[in-house]
């Protein structure tokens, strides 16, 4: 760019700058990096104009001072104006003095203030400066106000490169707002580098733009790197704060304390956060009903609280507030929005239920039960059909006998008084009750001078009723001796008329009499002994005999009572020994304990006297009695009696001399315990039975079965002898067992159906008894036969290496003797075996 001739003012400024530079060189050893701040022409008081990095110059500085009183430097390096400053055409500068009071070290920072428009003008006029200027190809902060009114295109700043002093530089930009959405919002002049905006921008849509600037020569050479430029859109208060809800609804209990939180409202603002545009203030601008004022709102948080404790749901159950939110911290020029807040007052039990009347009168007939006799009503200002309104009734006085109860009608909230136990007019003609009422929920207010319970008086008049006889008490008792003679009379059950308290005119009838011992007089109810009474009978429990009596008046009304006859004991039973059999294991015991009992009362019972009752001297010689206590004695044997069973009569007398004789069956046994004696048959005990086990019984049955088999065999042998004489063959020793490979018997095979009877098919041999041992395995592969040869033997027919059956060798008539054994042979065969079976059976029986 061409440089212009400097004017006179510019020359003076240049001289001053040279002098200042010289001074800087003199104090270079104590000075830090110079700082240049570009500021507008006019600086208002207390305005931030820039920031200096103090730590970079002097880290240990604890004292900061400015050489110019119009400027103040804070600890973080912020530079503020203390007064309004107007910059002349010349540059202005001042010095920041940094020092450490401990080591007296000092440093200086030179600050130059330059008017930005003058710099732009110098570049536009291409004036030449004698010194080298600071590089201008660097990011420059730039901003524009949203919704700007122009005029458009609106100049933003100038982009300039130092290389323009040596080259012809063309400037261009790219990025959002240029060649990206929103397109064509920014452009730059190619030759000057002036950056312009073409139309208004909404910050809520675009907070900033980051574009890239390029510096190139006409031939395409790029002497500078691409330069990022950030264009910040400055916010304008163009958005109203908005409540998050159109209508807020909160609920709070009545009578709550002052300062109780009702709820919190909230609003949002789309403007830039942390600015005055979004600093909101809340307030209440109206209340319905308007008086009294009961709520307040925190201006910053929007929390609604109570200002009074006089919230009463019974007077006003809902409040409506009109609330406002305004930005700019609530200043009059801030934007504002309103909303509605509804506060419902919830009920608490702050009102007691009260009876509508203080006294009630009602009546009821005697003997009435489970009947409603009165309804009482109450008033309660609390919310209906809640625990604060529902009533609980109670009877405070007058119901000591439990004749009444009072319950709540769930629909009407009334108290229902009922009779649950019959009243008796003859006993009480009037009952006065005191009833009280409270709510289901506890009373919320603190105890005051008045009681927390409302009360009322109920007078119940009992009406007389013509009643039948009354059996009272229902169980009555009398006493009689158990040996009372038949025909003995005694007082019986007594019923009475409740109105006259008399028993005249009442008739009696016996309903139950378990053993038919007594009769009941119809007119007086007295009883008479019909059969002998026995206190020790099985039907008697605890010495009392119960009968049931029906009492009726002339009108036929009845009642039922029980008469208990207490049977007084007499000494009519002698003591006896209930255990009739006594076992004494002689090897381990020499005596046994016997105990006697007496069915009579203890006064007619022990102590007992035991003695041997026998006219023979053998009992006295063999046995001895010794008393142990009042009811037991010890029976011992003496003179070493033999094992066996003995009858020992013993007489037992009670304290009054009543006695009885008990014959004991005493068993002397060779045992260790009594169980050994009762479960084992011992031949040394007389009268002992033999008990056979199941194996012994089974052995006996097997022996019987074997005997029948032997008899059957003998009968069969005798029958064969009678039909054909016995001929003993010579070749008896030539009997053979032949294994046959024949798969099935042929027509002329000899096979056995059982062990004693054999049939011959297709042969000339005859007889009812076949050869023992012959047989055929049906369906098998082998046949074993025992053959007694006739005219031919098997050996003569046996080929080399082969076995044949009898049938294959039968060339002529073959004779088989079917009954060749005599009775003497069978006897010699069976007797030894019968002896063995007999011994085995006897052994099983013993075991």
PyMOL commands that set and color helices and strands:
alter all, ss='L'
color gray80, all
select helices_A, chain A and resi 8-26+54-57+116-125+162-165+276-278+328-330+602-604+617-622+674-678+694-723+730-734+795-797+806-809+823-846
alter helices_A, ss='H'
color red, helices_A
select strands_A, chain A and resi 35-39+42-43+48-51+63-66+71-73+78-81+85-86+92-100+105-115+142-145+154-158+169-175+186-188+194-197+208-217+227-234+242-243+247-253+261-264+267-268+281-288+295-297+303-306+318-326+336-346+354-355+359-365+371-376+378-379+391-397+404-408+415-419+430-439+454-463+469-470+475-481+489-490+496-497+507-513+518-520+527-529+544-552+558-568+581-585+591-595+609-612+623-627+632-637+644-653+659-669+736-740+750-752+758-760+783-787
alter strands_A, ss='S'
color yellow, strands_A
deselect
rebuild
show_as cartoon
